[in-house]
Amino acid sequence: GRLEKKIASELGLMLKNDREKYEEFFKAFGLQLKFGVYSTYGAQADLLKDLLLFTSSKEEKPVTLAEYVSRMKEEQKVIYYACGQSREQLEHLPQTELVKEKDYEILYLTEDVDEFCVRALGQYAEHEFKSVSDGDLATQEEKDQVKEQSDKEKDLLGCMKEALGEKVKEVRLSARLKSGPVCLTTDGGITLEMEKVFAQMQVPGEQKMKAERVLNGGHPVFQKLQGLYQAGEKELVGTYAQLLYAQAQLLEGIPVDDPVAFSAALSQLLSR
């Protein structure tokens, strides 16, 4: 209504003329603005989108979506974001490496509502939002190379998938990873961060909403796994798969499924 537009206009003037004061306001009431976007399924997007602040990979201070877009590379098509518990965690998330290598800015979404908010927005200034964990950001040439290697190693990848069972949908190689040996990504609409939020809201007895997990490999450690598989050490390959999966969970801030089994597997490898 008129009152909402008047308030949004006044907040916009505060953001423009007194950034420090607005940032203090946003610390106290920013979540309500983001909930306003999400709870109306984006209907309030035009009213609120320019008032939102997010943490960024390139700025110490919070940034607006307009500021992000103004710094986008000429060839950049989408607004990248990463979800996690803190800026510190996201700085070391393997999924961000390839985006950073291209020198693209990343929005760090650290509040539960953040991803729901950008999903409700859909896009900003005709640029869609894209999670660094959503799909592969590699070039077609890199994807073709990985597919060729994956075809060669399908038996090894199948062995790892068998060891992990229903924990993952697939074990596959990826051109996305650089220094990290493993990460979790998702297929489908439910992301890992959304799954965490839904888990907190879960009513006893209801079926849990789960993200589909895809474990990515493609690191010097994979050469070790190749050697073990070729030597017939399938059980040991399975142990490595369990450890890599647990590592990926820890990087995402997800509790390890079975700490006792994780400890036993780690001890097994350390004692070899």
Secondary structure, 3 states (H helix, E strand, C coil): CHHHHHHHHHHHHHHHHCHHHHHHHHHHHHHHHHHHHHHCCCCCHHHHHHHCCEEECCCCCCECHHHHHHCCCCCCCCEEEEECCCHHHHHCCHHHHHHHHCCCCEEEECCHHHHHHHHHHCEECCEEEEECCCCCCCCHHHHHHHHHHHHHCHHHHHHHHHHHHHHCCEEEECCCCCCCCCEEEEECCCCHHHHHHHHHHCCCCCCCCCCEEEEEECCHHHHHHHHHHHCCCHHHHHHHHHHHHHHHHHHCCCCCCCHHHHHHHHHHHHCC
